[in-house]
Amino acid sequence: MIECPNIKKTVIRNHYDISTLFYRLMWGPHIHHGLWHANESPAVAQIQLTETLAKLASIQPESVLYDIGCGMGGSSIWLAQNLRCQVTGVTLSPVQRQWATTSAAIKRVQPRPKFRCEDAEAIQFPTGSADVVWSIECTEHLFDKPAFFAKAGSWLKPGGRFALCAWLAGEPPMSEEHANQAMKVCEGMFCPSLGSQSDYIRWFEQAGLKVTATGIWTDQVKQTWEICRKRVEKTGVRYLAKVLGKNHVLFLDHFDAILNAYNSGAMEYGYFVAEKPRS
Ligand SMILES: C[S@@+](CC[C@H](N)C(=O)[O-])C[C@H]1O[C@@H](n2cnc3c(N)ncnc32)[C@H](O)[C@@H]1O
């Protein structure tokens, strides 16, 4: 695992309060990578990632689902609209909570997802209350990942599933150069640590869950950052970020760091589905 001890939770919250507007302008309502099979548009590629993870997790219609790190509600809204899931989305950012709530209302989504502004590391849901825990690109920001997995495992009903995508550190042993590349991404994108695929498998297992599917999508997702970099160059997004403060330009300047880390193997992009045993 790569650890970056300087990151503070207040900085992560502030980052998403401010950067949500940039992500919306530059990328769309989903703050996650696209998944490409061919030359699809970024908007289609973003939906493909959501849809593919939902299929891998065999999410049943009307499931009770907790979307941890829900961003602008992209997944929550998709899962409610397409699978009639009863969704509670959780985000650290009050701006995102308001954004997601407004989007769901404007789109008249039924059943209407609920959005809560809370820390995933502190929130409580009743034991055995969820069919699905869903989390796309949030656990990178958590400080005590094994403790979060243990808690999320307790929320699931027997037979329930945890569906997750995450930026991963490459598998150890890592060269110093690779460790530095991954560290640069952690600093620029506000991740207190990055686990490897085997770290995640261990955290699921320690939480009493059985990993039923996992894989690496790095090659199918990494063009996300080439597209974002071009869009930043072509538009006034960097200027707007500068006006708001130097911290907000930081993440815009780290797109190359992510690409370098993906290309060298210092980082990977992974998906996981883990199931809570029935007995
Ligand atoms: C990269 S965005 C992904 C958003 C969303 N899953 C999506 O795919 O569009 C990361 C999300 O994690 C959330 N997040 C980060 N740390 C969190 C925490 N401790 N508790 C709750 N949410 C958190 C952020 O607020 C943001 O919504």
The ligand as a Tripos MOL2 file, in Angstrom:
@<TRIPOS>MOLECULE
LIG
   27    29     1     0     0
SMALL
NO_CHARGES

@<TRIPOS>ATOM
      1 C1        -14.0290   10.5490   -7.4730 C.3       1 LIG1
      2 S1        -15.5220   10.9980   -6.6790 S.3       1 LIG1
      3 C2        -16.5760    9.6570   -7.1930 C.3       1 LIG1
      4 C3        -18.0180   10.0600   -7.1700 C.3       1 LIG1
      5 C4        -19.0250    9.0170   -7.6180 C.3       1 LIG1
      6 N1        -18.8070    7.7140   -7.0070 N.3       1 LIG1
      7 C5        -19.0470    8.8850   -9.1000 C.2       1 LIG1
      8 O1        -18.5930    7.8360   -9.5690 O.co2     1 LIG1
      9 O2        -19.5100    9.7900   -9.7850 O.co2     1 LIG1
     10 C6        -15.1570   10.6060   -4.9830 C.3       1 LIG1
     11 C7        -16.3370   10.7540   -4.0440 C.3       1 LIG1
     12 O3        -15.9750   10.2440   -2.7590 O.3       1 LIG1
     13 C8        -16.5130   11.1060   -1.7920 C.3       1 LIG1
     14 N2        -15.7740   10.9430   -0.5370 N.ar      1 LIG1
     15 C9        -14.4610   11.0660   -0.2990 C.ar      1 LIG1
     16 N3        -14.1880   10.8130    0.9960 N.ar      1 LIG1
     17 C10       -15.3660   10.5140    1.5930 C.ar      1 LIG1
     18 C11       -15.7730   10.1830    2.9140 C.ar      1 LIG1
     19 N4        -14.8840   10.0770    3.8960 N.pl3     1 LIG1
     20 N5        -17.0840    9.9730    3.1370 N.ar      1 LIG1
     21 C12       -18.0060   10.0900    2.1510 C.ar      1 LIG1
     22 N6        -17.6830   10.3890    0.8820 N.ar      1 LIG1
     23 C13       -16.3880   10.6010    0.6020 C.ar      1 LIG1
     24 C14       -16.3930   12.4820   -2.3890 C.3       1 LIG1
     25 O4        -17.2390   13.3960   -1.7160 O.3       1 LIG1
     26 C15       -16.8190   12.1720   -3.8300 C.3       1 LIG1
     27 O5        -18.2150   12.1960   -3.8920 O.3       1 LIG1
@<TRIPOS>BOND
     1     1     2 1
     2     2     3 1
     3     2    10 1
     4     3     4 1
     5     4     5 1
     6     5     6 1
     7     5     7 1
     8     7     8 2
     9     7     9 1
    10    10    11 1
    11    11    12 1
    12    11    26 1
    13    12    13 1
    14    13    14 1
    15    13    24 1
    16    14    15 ar
    17    14    23 ar
    18    15    16 ar
    19    16    17 ar
    20    17    18 ar
    21    17    23 ar
    22    18    19 1
    23    18    20 ar
    24    20    21 ar
    25    21    22 ar
    26    22    23 ar
    27    24    25 1
    28    24    26 1
    29    26    27 1
@<TRIPOS>SUBSTRUCTURE
     1 LIG1         1 GROUP 0 **** ****
